[in-house]
Amino acid sequence: MATSTPTPSSATAGFFQPFPAVQPSYTSPTHNTTNPNTASKANPTDDPTIPRLLALYLPQPTPPTLTAHLHALSRQTLSPTTLHHASLADTSPPTLSPLTTFGAPNTAPSQLQTSLSWQHLLASQTRHGIVGHGYAQAEHHDEVTEAVVRGRGRGAGGWNRRVYQFLLNHVWDPSSAGVVCPAAMSDGAAALLREQVRVLEEGMAGNRDREKKAVFQHAYERLVTLDPERGWRAGQWMTERSGGSDVRETETVATRLGAGELRTLKKSGVDVDAVGMELGDWEVSGFKWFSSATDADCALLLAKTAGGKGKGRVSCFYAPVKRREVGEGSRVVMNGVRISRLKNKLGTKAVPTAELELKGMRAWLVGEEGEGTRVISRLLNITRLHTAKGGVACWGRGLAIARAWAACRPVKNPEGGKVLLVENRQHVRWMADETVKYRAYTSLYMFGVALLGVSEIDGLVGTTKADELGLIPKDTKAALSLLRLLTPVMKQACSLAAVQGLRECMESMGGVGYCENTEDNGVLNVARLLRDANVNPIWEGTTSVLAEDLLRALRVGSGQARQTLDGIVGTWLKTALGGSRATEVFAREIQTIQGRYERLQKLISTKSEDELLWQGRVVVRLLADITCAVLLLKDALADGDEIAVAVARRWALMIGGGDTTEADDWEAEAQMDRRIFMGEMPAGHSSEFKGRAKL
């Protein structure tokens, strides 16, 4: 039989890979603008964790304004405009001009230049309420009654605003080019300042307290606004050359100004910030070695006080980054801040991260003098949740790209011809396992978000499926204790898992995944997601720092660690795993959870403080495994969804040391692999494998 002569390929001829169609992460069945009459099963959401979390943590039916917003934002994050700005911001990093034309120090805020794309993304983020929707909005109708605009953080009734806010963050983050970094710090700063306004209201002792309250209130309102024209961003300036994550070694010093010094400064025109608010009565000087969001409008920072009752101890301060100079004219200058140099980092290229020299930065004391570590922990607990979210959200986008790739990449068929990669059972099995892990860690950090929400707003407990299933402690103090214990666990486990998960997504695409795909607006650029995700295991505390923080929360060394563990985690497990339905469906999985918890109890009870420090990462890992297992199990029990049940069982096998490939019916398990990875197929499409695809 004659064979045809092969035709050589060229730059313009031969095989060209069809372009993968990355799907929006969330599709609302009632807000599908493509086809409003399409039922949810006919056009399923690409990431099923999002609707499941909505159903678990918010009253049902979910308020339509929420689902409409999530639906629209899921599409905006994949729009050519947003992706174009994200790609340009990443490839056009900030620049610094430390000197003027004639060599004098440049004190103007314009010495730092960020790209127009970075600024566009910041404005879009503010409009979408990536920070703001975590708080009541005075200018908008809000279904949660909360006197936030007066500085009060608690109210009555409604839905968990934090769940809504973080789901918006989850959708937005992968296309944000890092603008979520200042958003995280702004969120933490807003929560801290709101709390301080309440404290000042209850105990104002003079004019300076009233001025401080006005400054904090003004900054809070700007941090949470949905108006980009009024919106502010906050920096969090803590890391120094001497201490890294250990803030006790700070070399920055704050000195209180006397009444005479304040009068002199006021006469010289140095008394207000860039928008006319009073400057504080402290001057802060020192060197901050790693300061993100250098283009911020205000900052929370730590410094040792030079005198007073907190002498030599760390205190927390609020400072505007810019101030107004009034002399022959009026101009805005940096508030005692000199940018020494910008950092050249592996990822988050668009984020202006710098070394800062502070000289006489005017600031307000936040909280009590000498209590800075305790005061700023309010901010840190929120930024740690954002960090956990950041890695996992990018992992979710990586899996979306991997799904789109598998659905269009041709591979060989031993029976002749070509089939798609999604028909390769080994590949799909691998990606199904990665999807199980993604769902576990998404559930983990969102549980922390839900706990944060119920701790901030009275009347939420008892209104959702999560309450019905016993996931949320009924007592607010118990919820806060559980959140305190799990926050370092969530931050550590989610951040590390996401880096590994994105590496797997990169590998799943072969050489295409390894490339910096900035073409086509970077929609397939898993490499950038992986680069950016690598900051999360470091920012807000490395694994070792977090492990020690967890052991402190457990009161290791006090002789009461086991009592603390059982009082917080043991009580929660007893409530969450109770009920005949859980035992009936997940008897083996509950045994696995109990086995892991017994190992944790033994470790805490029998090891010395020094040995527990040595095994700190093991303690973190055990607590993460247990919590994820309970959350996946309860998610499956919420509606009996077959995929959710399979995910819960596979996670229990993973943490219990079992082999997830051992099955009585491997073909049935292979079909479940496909459903876990690819989701439920639209109507008219088969979810079954076709042919025998090989690589």
N, C-alpha and C positions, 0 to 999 in steps of 0.2 A: 504494500500500500504506500502510495506516495505521501510524503510529509511536506507540509508547507514550510517555506523558508522563513526562519525567524526574522522579525523586524526589530532592528535595534531601537532602544529608547533614546530619548534626547531630553533637553531641558523643557521642551514643549510637547513632546509626544511620549506615549506609553501610559503606564498605570499612574493615576493620581488618586490618592486616598479621598473618599467622600468625607465631607466635613462633619464631625460629630455634632449633634444637636443637644447641647447641654440644656436641661429643662429647669424651669423655675422651681425653687425648693418647695413652695407652698402654692396650692391651688384651692381656692374656696369654691365649693360647689354652687354657691349662690352669687358669686361675683366673677364668674368666668366671662370676661369681656370678649373672648374669642368666639365663644358659643354659649350664650346665657342659658340655653335650653339643655345643655349637656349635663347629664347626671354625673355624680362624683365617680362612680365606678367606670364610667366611660372615659374619664380624663383624670386618672388618679394623681394625687400629689406625688412629686418626685421624692420627697423626704418624709416618710410617714411618721417620723418622730414628732414633727411639728403639730399636726392635728391631734395626735395622741396626747401630747402634753397640754394642748388647749383643753381637751376633754377631761384630763385628769385634774388640772389645777385651777380651772375657771368654772364658774357656774354655767350650767347648760340650759338653753342653747347659748353658745358663745355670742356676746354682743356683736351685732353685724358690723359696727364701725371698726372693731378690732380685726375681724377676718378680712374685711375689705382693704384695710391698711396693709396687712401682711401679704395679701394677694398682690396688691399694686407694687409694694416694695420688692417682692420676689422677682417681679418683672423688671423693675427699674435697675436692680443690681446686675442684670444681664443685658441691659440696653447698651447699644454701641456707645452712647454718650458717656455713661458711667464707666464702662470698661476702658474707654479711651482715656478718660481723666485718671483712672487708677494706674494705667500703664505709664502715662506721661509723668505722673507724680513720682512713680517708682524710679523712672529713668532720668528724672530731672531733680536731683537732690537739692536741699537748701544750700545757700552760699552765704559767706560772711565777709563783710568789709570792715575790718576793725579800725581802720584809719581813714581820715578824711583825705581829700585831694592833696593837702599840704602836709600830711603826715601827723596831724594831731589825732588824739584818741577820738574815735567816733562814738559819741554818746547817744546818738539818735536811734530810736527803735528800728529804723529802716536799715541799720547795719546788717540785720538778718533778713535775707530774702528767701521766701518760699515760692514754689511754682504756682501759677494761676490754677492749675489743676488741683493742687493741694487745697487751695482756698475754695474752689468750687465744691470739693467733697466735704469740707468743713461746713459750708453753708447748707448743703443738702442734708447732712447729718443733723444739724440743728432743726431744720424744718420737719424732719421725720421724728423728732423727739427721741433720739437715741439715748439722750440723758433725760430730757424733759418729761417723757411719758412714765418715768419712775416716780413722778411727783404730781400733785394737784396743780392744775393750770387755772389761774384766776380768770383768764380771758376766754376760757372754753368751758362748756358744760361738762361736768365731771360726775360720773356715777358713784364716786366714793366721796362722802362728806368728810373733808379734812381741812382744818384751818392752817394749811401749810404757809399761806402768804403771811400769816401772823407769827410764823416760826414754830407752830405746833405740829408735831409729827404723827399724831394719832387721831383717829376719827371713828366712825361707826358705819358698819355695813359695807356692801359693795363687793368688788372683785379684786383679786391680787394684782395690783398695778405692776409690781416687779416682774411677774411672769410675762406680762404683755411686753414690758420694756426689753427684757432680755431675749425674748423671741424675735423682736425687731432687730436687736443686736446680732443675733445668730444668723439672720438672713443677710444683714448688711455687711458684716465684718469682712467676708472674703473679697468684696469689691471695694473696700474702703481705703486701701493703700496705707493703712496705719492710722487714719484719723480717729479710729476707735481708741488709740492710746491716750490722747488728751481727753477723750470722752470718759474713759474709765476714771482718770484722776479728777475730772470735773464732777463726776457722780459722787465719788467719795468725799470731795470737798463740800459739795452741796449738802450731803447728809450731815457732815460734821458742823458746818456753819448753821444749818437749821437747828440742830441740837443746842448749839451755843447761844443762839438767839433766845430760845426758850429759857435757858439757864439765866441769861442776863435779864430777861423780863421778870423772873421770879426774885432776883436779888440785886437790882440796880442800886448803886451806892453813890452816884454823883454824875456830873456832866460827862466825864470821860466814858463812863459805862454806857450812857445814852448815845454818845457819839460812836462808840464801838459797836453797839447793837445796830445802829443805822448803817454802819459800814458793812457789817456781816449780812444784814438783811438785803442790802442793795446787791452785794456780790452773789448771794444765794439766788435772788430773782433773775439775775443775768445768766447764771450758770444753768438754770432749768428752763429758760424761755424757749419758745418755738420760733422766735423771730431772729433770723440771722443778723439783722441790723443791730440788735441789742445784745446778742449772745456773747458770752465770755467763755474762755477756757481756763482751766486751772492747771498749774504744774505741781509736781510733788517732788521737792528737792531734798533728798535725804542722803544719798550715797556719797561718801567721801573717800579720799585716798587711804585713810587710816583704818576704816572700819568695814567697808563693803556693806554687807547686810547687817552688821552689828552697829546699831546707831549709838550705843553707849560710848563709842570711841570718837564721837564727833569732835572736830576741832573748830567748828564755827561758834562764835561767841556773840551773845546779845547783851547790850548794855542799856539800862533804863535811863531815859533823859529826864532831867529835872525840869521843874516849872520854868526856871529862868532860861534854860536851853531851848525849851519849846517856844517861848516868847521870841527869843532871838531868831530862831529858824523861821517863825511866822513872819517877822518883820522883813526878813530877807527874801520872802516869797516862796519858801519851801514848806508848804503846809497842806497841800492837797494832791490827790492823785490825778491821773489823766482825765477823769470825768468829774472832778470837783469834790470828791469825798475826802474827809479828813485823813491825814497820815497818822500812823501810830506813834506811840511814845517810847518805842524801843528802836535802837539802831543795831543791825545785825551785820557782822563782818566774818568772812571765812571763805572757804573754797569748796565748791560742790563738784565732784569729779564726774558724775554721770547724771545729767538732768534732762529728762525728756520734756517735750512740749516747751521748748525754750521760747516759742512764740506765744506763750500763754499771756493772759491778761492779769492773772494773780497767781500766787503760789502759797502752798502750805509747806513749811520747812521746820527742821529741828535745829536747835542751837543750845549751847550751855549758857546759863545766865552767869554774869560776872559778879553779882551781889544779891542780897536779899535772901529770903528763906530757901530759895532753890539754887543757891550758889553751887556751881560745879555740877549741877544735875541738868539733864536734858529737858528743855521746854519746847512747846509747839507754838509757832507763830504764823500769822496770816500777813501777807504783804502784797500790795499791788506791784506789778512788774514795771510800770511806768508812772511817772509823776510829772506834774506841771511846774515849770520854772517861770516865775513872774519877776521881771526886771524891767529893762528898757522895752522888752516885748514879752510875749508869752509863748512858750514852746514846750513841747512834750519831750522828755528825755527819759532814759532808763533810771529806775529808782535804785541807784547804788549798785547796779548790776553791770559787770563787764563780761562779755562772752570771750573766753580765752581761746577756745577752738571748738570746732564741730567734730563729732565722732564719725569715724569711718567704720561702719558695721557690716556684718554678714547680711543682715536683712533689715526690714523696716527702714529702707533707704530714704523714704520721703519724710520720715519723722525727724524734726530738727532736735537732735540730741547733742548736748554740749557740756563742756567744762565751764563753770561759772565762778568768777571772783566777785564776792560781795564786799562792798565797802560802804558802811553807813546806810545800809538798806533800811528804810523806815518800815516798821512792822508793828502789828498788834499782837499781844499775848493772847493765845487761845487756851482757855481752861486755866488751871492753877499752875503757878510757877513750879518747875521741877517735876511736873507730871506729864511731860511731853510724850513719852512712849505710850502711856495709857490713853491719852487724849487722841493721838493720831491713829490708834488701833481701830477706831471707828471708820476712818478712811481706808486703812489697809484691808479690813475685812471685805469691803466692797470691791476694792481694786483687785483683790485676789480672786473673787468670783468672776470679775471681768477677764482676768488672765486665764482662768480655767475655760471660760467660754471662748476666748479668742482662738486657742489651738483647736478646740473641738469643732468650732464653726468652720474654720478653714479645712479641716478634715472632711467635714460634710460636703464642702464644695469639691474637694479632691475625689470623693466617691461619686459625686454627680458626674464629674468629667470621666471617671473610669467607667461608669455605666454607659455614658454616651459613646465612648470609644468601643466598648465591647459590643454595642448594638450596631456598629457600622464597619468594624475592621474585618476584612476578609481573611480567612485562614483556610488551609487545605482540608479537603474531605477525602479520607482514604477510599471512599467509594466513587470518587471522581468529582471534579468540579470544585467549587468553593462554597464554604458556608461562613457564617459570621463567628467572631470570637465568643459571643455569648452562647454558642453551642458547645464550647469546650468545657466539659464537666470539671476538669481539674482547675482551670482558671476560675470558674464560677464558684467552686468550693472555697478556694482561697479568698476570693472577694466576699463571699458570704460570711466567712469567719471575721474578716475585717469589719463588715457591717454590724455584726453582733457586738463587737468591741465598741464601735462608734455609738451604737444605741445605748450601751451600758454607761459610757462616760458622759453622754449627753444627759441621760437620766440622772446621773450623779450630780453634775453641777446645777441642773435645773431644780433638783430637790433643795439645794442650798438657797437658790433664788426664792423658791416658794417659802422656805423658812424665814428668810429675810423679810419677805412681804408681810407675812402674818405677824411678825414681830413689830412692824411699823404701823399697822392699821388694825384697830380693834374691830371685832365683830366678824372677822373672816372665817375663823375656824368653825367647821360644821356646815359650810356652804358648797362643798365640792365633792367630787368622787374620791379624791385623795383623803379627805376627812372621813368619808364613809368607809374607806378601806383601812383606816387606822394609821395612815402614813404621817399625818401632821399631829404632833402633840397638842392636846387641848389646852394645856397651860402655856402661856406665853413664855414664862421663865424656862420651862422645859424645852421649848422650841429654840430659845436663845442659847441654852446650854448645849443642845445638840449641834446647832450651827457653829458655835465656837469650837467644838471638838472636830467637826468635819471640814471646816474651812481650809486648814492647811492640807488635809487629805485630798480634797477636791482640786485644789490648786496644783498639787504635786502630781497626782495620778492623771488628771486630764491633760496637763501640759506635756508630760513625757509620752503618754500614749498617742497623742496627736502627732508628735514628731515622727514616731515610728509608723503610725498609720499613713501619714502623707508620703513617707518613703515608699511604702507598699503601693500606694496609688501611682507614684512616679514609675515604679518598676512595672506596673501592670500595663503601661503604655510603651514599654521598651524605650528606644532611643528618642522618640517624640517626647516622652515624659521628662527625659533628662535635659532637654533643650529649654532655653529661656524663650518661650513662644510669645514674643511680643507682637507678632503679626496677628491680624484679625482681632485687634484690641486686647490681646492677651487672655482671651476667654479660656484657653487651654493651658495657661501657664502654671502648672502644678509646681514647677521649680520655685517660683516666687512665693507661693503659699508655704512651701517647705522652708525656704530661707526665713520668712517672717515668723513662722511658728517656733523657730529655734530660740527666740528670745523668751518665750513663756516659761520654760523650766528655770530661767535665771531671774527674770524680773519679779519683784515682790518676794524674793527669797528662794534660794536654791533648795534642792531636795534635803540636804543636810540641815539647813536652817529650819525648814518646815517640820522635819522629823523631830527636832528639839522642841519646836513650838508645840507640837502635838503632845509630847511627853510632859511639857509644862502644864498644858491644859488637863492632862490626866493626873496631875499632882504627883508625878513620880518622884520619889525621895521623901514624901511626906508620910509614908506608911498607909496612905488611903487611896492609892492608885486603883486597886481592884474595886474598891467601894465606888469610886468615881466612875469607872468604866461601867459597872453593872447598873449604877443609878441612872446613867444617861443612855448608854447604848443598849444595855440589857433590858431596861424598861421599854425602850422603843421597839426592840425586837419582839418582845413578848406580846405587845399590842399589835404590831404589824403582821406577825405570823400567826396570830390567833384565828380561830374560826375553822369550822369543819371543811369549808370549801377549799381553803388553801391546802390543808392536809390531804384532802381527797385527790386534788389535781397534781400537787407537787410534793408528794411524800418524800421521794428520793432527794429532790433539790433542797427541801427543808433540812434533811439530814446533813447534806453538804454544808449548808449555812451554819448549822449548829456545830458541826465539827470544826469549821474555821473559827467560830467564836470561842469554842472551848480551847483551841490552841492559843488564841489571843489572851484569854483569861489566864492560862497557865504561864504564858510568857510574862505577863504583867505581875503575876503573883509570886513567881519563883525566882526571878532574875533581879540582880542588884541594879542600882541606878546606873552604874558604869556600864554594865553589860547591856542594859536596855538602850543606852546611848549608842553603844556599839551596834546594836541590832535595830536602830531607829527606823531604817527603811523597811524592815520586815513588819514592824508595827503599822506603819502607814499602809503598806501593801495589803495586809490582812483586813484592815478596816475598810479600805476601798473595795476589796473583793466582796466583803460581806454586804456592804451598803448597796453596791450595784446589783447584787443578786436579789436582795429584797425588793428593790425598786422595779426591776424587770419582772419579777414574779407578780407583784401587785398590779403592774401595768397590764399584764396578761389576764389577770383575774377580773379586771375592770369590765371586759366585754367578751372574754374567751376567744379573742382573735387567734386563728391558727398560727399565723406567723409570729405573733407576740409570744405565744406559748412556746414555740420552737426556739425563739431567741433566748427566752428565760432558761430553758433546759440546756441549751448549748453553753450559755455563760456558766451555769453551775458545773457543767462538765469541765470547762476550761479551768476554773479556779480549783476544782477538786482533783485535778491531775488526770482526768479521764481523757479518752481518745474520742474526739468528736467525729471521727470517720468510722468508728465501730457502729454498725447498724445491722439489724436483721434484714432489712430491705434497703439496700444501698441505692437502688434506683429511685425509690420514694424519697430518700434523703437528698438525692441529687436534685430532684424536682423542687424540694423545699429550699435547697441552696439557691436555686434560681429565683424563687419567690422572695427570699430574704434579700438578695442582692439587687435584683431588678424590680422588685415590687410586683403588685398585681398588674397584669397586662390590661390595656384598654379593651373594651368590648370588641369582639371580632378578631382578636389576636390570641394565639395559643401561648400558654406559659410552659409548654412542654418542649423538650429538646428535639431538634431535628438533625438527623445524621450523626456522624461520629467525627467531630472536629478535632484536628490535631494541630500542634504548633510546629 
